Amino acid sequence: METVSIIPSFPELFTQRYHLRKIEESDALDLHEVYSDSEVVKYWGVAPFESIEQTASLIRDFQNGFSTGATIRWGIAEITSGRVIGTCGFHNWAKKKWRAEVGYEIRRSEWRKGVMSEVLSVILPYGFQRMELNRIGALIHPDNFRSAKLAVKLGFQAEGQLRDYQFVEGEFQDLVMFSLLKKDTKW
């Protein structure tokens, strides 16, 4: 009997410097360097990872999210080395409401090199065109000035502050909701 897969293949995207691909268990060491760095996860809503198992569990969550249609998270791999330097993608995907939220993080050594501008310039059109989103949200910590600046550069608008929206390491934190609407883009 022939089996038919209902799960589409994972979409691969490319920029000039990066291959956006499915995150594999073999990426755990590279990604653990990202998620165990307190500066990288400072505004991400989690404590720095202490074990490689936490990273492996997150990778499984990313994979499960794709297989259930709730999320799509790409590994950002350097084309030259193949090394994964971070991740980006969509979560909280509400298909019947035509919206999702975007998230991203990269290794600290890659900050201020234009990585996320380059990567998001491919991810955002994918969201509007292939996922048929009408709205892409981004929740950004009020002190994460670089991320907010990037969002505005990409056309996002700040909508308002969500008070005590997340609980991280024993404290409640505010987040600012940014949004990008399909009608406001060139895609």
N, C-alpha and C positions, 0 to 999 in steps of 0.2 A: 504494500500500500504506500502511495506517495504521500509525504508530509509536506504541508505548505506552511511556510513561515509567515506569520502576520506582523512580525516586527521588521520594519524597514532596516536596511543596512545603515550603519552610522555614517553620516555625511562628513566627508573630509573637505576642508577648505584650505586655501593657500593665500599667503600674502608674499610680498617680496622676500621677507626674511624668515617666515614661520609657516609651519605645517600644523594646522589645527586638526587634531585627530582624536579618536577614541582613547580614553585613559585606560591603561592596562595595569594589571597587578605589578608588572615589571617596572612600572614608573614609581613605585612606592618610595624608593630611596631618594629619588630626585624631588618628589613632592614632600617628603618628610622634612627636607631642608627648608621648604617654604613654610609649612604649617607649624614647625617647631620654633620659628623665629618670632619672638614676641613683638617686634616692630611690624612685621608683615600682618599678623593677625590682630593687631591692636584695635582695629576698628571693624573686624570681621564678625564679631559676636561670639567668639570662642576663646578659651584659654589656649596658650601654646600647647601643641601636642607633645606629650612626653614619651610616647612609644610608637614604634613603627606600626604596631597593630592598629592604632588609632587612624593612621594614614591609610592603611589597607582597608579598614572598615569604611572610611570615607569614599575610597575608590569603588568599593562595592555599592555604596549608596548611589554614587554617580551612575554606575552601570544599571542598577535596578531602576533608577529614575528614568533612564532612557527607555528601558524595556517596557515600562508601564505608561510611557507617554507623558510623564509629569515634568521631566526636566531634560535638558540636553547640555552637557558640560564637555567642552573640548579641552584636551591637553594642548598647551602651547609649546610645540617642539621646534627648536632651532633647525632650520633646514641644513645648515652646515654640519652640525654635530649630532642631530637627532635627540639631543637632551631636552627633557621637559623642564621648562623654567617657571611654569605656573598653569593656571586654568582659567577658563572663562566660559560663560554660557548663560542659559536661561533656566529659571526655576519658577515655582508658583505659577505654572502655565495653566491658565484657565481658558481652554479652547473655546468653550461656548460663550465666553465673554471677550474673546479676541485680545487677550492681554497676557503678559508675562513680565517677570522682573529679570534684570541682567545683573550678573555678579562676576567678579574677577579678582585675581591676586597673582602676583609674580614675585619671584625671588628678589630680595632687596638689592642684590648686585646689579639687577636689570632696571632699577628705577631710573627715571629721567633719561631714558634712551628712546622714548617714543613707541615703546612696545605696545601699550594698550591702545594708543591712538590708531596704530596700524592694524591691530587685531580687531578692534571694535568697528573699524571702517568696513570690515567684511562680515562680522557677526550681526550688526544691526540690520543691514539690508537683507541678510538671510532671514532674520526674524520677521520682517515686514513682507518679504516676497514669498518665501518658502513655507513659513509657519503661519502666514496670513494674519499676523498680529496687527492690531490697530493701535495698541498702546504698549510701550515698553517702559516699565518703572525701574527706578534705581533708588535703593534705600542707602543713604550715606550718613555716617556719623558727622555731627556738626563740626567736629575738630579735624575732620579729614579733608583739609583744604585742597590738596592735590587732586583727590578723586572728584570733588565738587567742581573744581576748575575744568577737569577733563570732561565731565558731563555737560557743562555749559558750552564748552568748545564744540562738542558733538551735537548741540542743538537742544539738549534737555532743558527743561524749565523747573525751577524749584517751586513746589506747590505748598509746602508747609512742614512744620516740625511735628513729629509724632512723639509725644511726651512719654517717657518711661516705656518705650516700645520693646526693648529687649533687656534681658537680665543676664549679665556676664560677670563672672567672678565676684559674686556677692553684691553687685550693685545694678540698679536700673539705669538704662541709658536711653537718651533721646536719639531719634534718627530723623533725617530730613528726606521727604519723598520728592524725588525728581521724576519727570515724565517726558517722554518723547512720543509724539503722535505721528502716525503715518502721513497725515495731511500736511504736517509741518516739515516733511523731509523731501529730498530730491529723489528718493528711492521709490 
